[in-house]
């Protein structure tokens, strides 16, 4: 099987999409211009997809109250500290940072709506199997 996408119901899909495009360099792969504003965002590889939508059929989770270890969206960052500063200036909020025993460096933030984001610089990057 192949992973297709990860989906999140958000309060304001159009604003969230714009923030992710502007500040996390994601690209719109497909979008529905009317409610629920379902939008598929792709990373630079075009293989990793996040779907954001505002669907009133389901409650939007209180993302701010969910611990980042329950779920988060992780992004590789060559310079996590510089990326953190840029995202904080764009409305993200800081959560915590940690260096793992293998030397990998992780910074946890939240987007302006509380969704946990992780910036990661791995000591040994993942490679395709």
C-alpha positions in Angstrom: 0.0 0.0 0.0 1.0 3.6 -0.6 0.2 6.5 1.7 -2.1 9.0 0.1 -2.9 11.9 2.5 -3.5 13.0 6.1 -6.7 15.1 6.6 -7.7 17.7 9.2 -11.0 19.4 9.8 -10.1 23.0 10.6 -12.2 26.1 11.6 -11.1 28.2 8.6 -9.7 26.1 5.8 -9.1 29.0 3.4 -6.9 30.9 6.0 -5.1 27.7 7.0 -4.3 26.8 3.4 -3.0 30.3 2.7 -0.8 30.2 5.8 0.6 26.7 4.9 1.3 27.8 1.3 2.9 31.1 2.4 5.0 29.9 5.3 5.6 26.2 4.9 6.1 26.2 1.2 3.4 23.7 0.5 1.7 23.7 -3.0 -2.0 23.4 -3.7 -2.4 20.1 -5.5 -6.2 20.2 -5.7 -8.8 22.6 -4.2 -12.6 23.0 -4.0 -13.5 26.7 -4.1 -16.8 26.3 -2.3 -17.6 24.9 1.2 -16.1 22.8 2.8 -13.1 24.3 0.9 -11.4 20.9 0.7 -7.8 21.5 -0.3 -5.0 19.1 -0.8 -1.5 20.5 -0.1 1.7 18.8 -1.3 5.3 19.1 -0.2 8.0 19.9 -2.7 8.3 16.2 -3.6 4.6 16.1 -4.5 4.3 12.8 -2.7 3.3 13.9 0.8 -0.2 15.4 1.0 -2.2 17.1 3.7 -5.9 17.7 3.2 -7.5 20.7 5.0 -11.2 21.4 5.0 -13.9 23.1 7.1 -16.7 20.5 7.3 -19.6 21.3 9.7 -20.6 17.6 9.7 -17.8 17.0 12.3 -16.6 19.0 15.2 -13.3 20.8 14.7 -10.9 19.4 17.4 -9.5 21.8 20.0 -6.0 21.4 18.6 -4.5 23.8 21.2 -5.5 21.3 24.0 -4.1 18.2 22.3 -0.5 17.4 23.3 1.9 17.5 20.3 3.0 13.9 21.1 -0.6 12.8 20.2 -0.1 14.0 16.7 2.0 16.6 14.8 2.9 17.4 11.2 6.7 17.2 10.8 8.8 19.1 8.4 12.5 18.7 7.6 14.4 21.9 8.3 18.0 22.5 7.4 18.1 25.3 9.9 15.3 24.6 12.5 16.1 27.7 14.5 15.9 30.1 11.6 12.7 28.4 10.4 11.3 28.7 14.0 11.9 32.4 14.1 10.3 32.9 10.7 7.2 30.9 11.7 6.9 32.6 15.0 6.9 36.0 13.2 4.1 34.6 11.0 1.8 33.7 13.9 3.0 30.3 15.1 3.5 29.7 18.8 6.4 27.9 20.5 5.9 24.6 22.3 9.3 23.0 23.1 12.5 21.7 21.6 14.6 18.7 22.2 17.8 17.0 21.1 17.5 13.3 20.8 20.3 10.9 21.9 21.3 10.3 18.3 21.9 14.1 17.8 18.6 14.8 15.9 17.2 18.2 16.8 13.4 18.7 17.1 11.5 22.0 17.5 7.7 21.8 18.3 5.5 24.7 17.4 1.8 25.2 16.8 0.3 26.9 13.7 -1.9 30.0 14.4 -4.9 27.6 15.0 -3.1 25.3 17.4 -2.1 22.4 15.1 1.2 21.0 16.3 4.1 21.3 13.8 7.5 19.8 14.2 10.7 21.1 12.6 13.3 18.3 12.4 16.9 18.1 11.5 17.8 14.4 11.7 21.3 13.2 12.5 20.6 10.4 10.0 17.9 11.4 7.5 15.3 8.9 6.5 15.9 7.3 3.2 13.4 5.4 1.0 13.4 1.7 1.6 
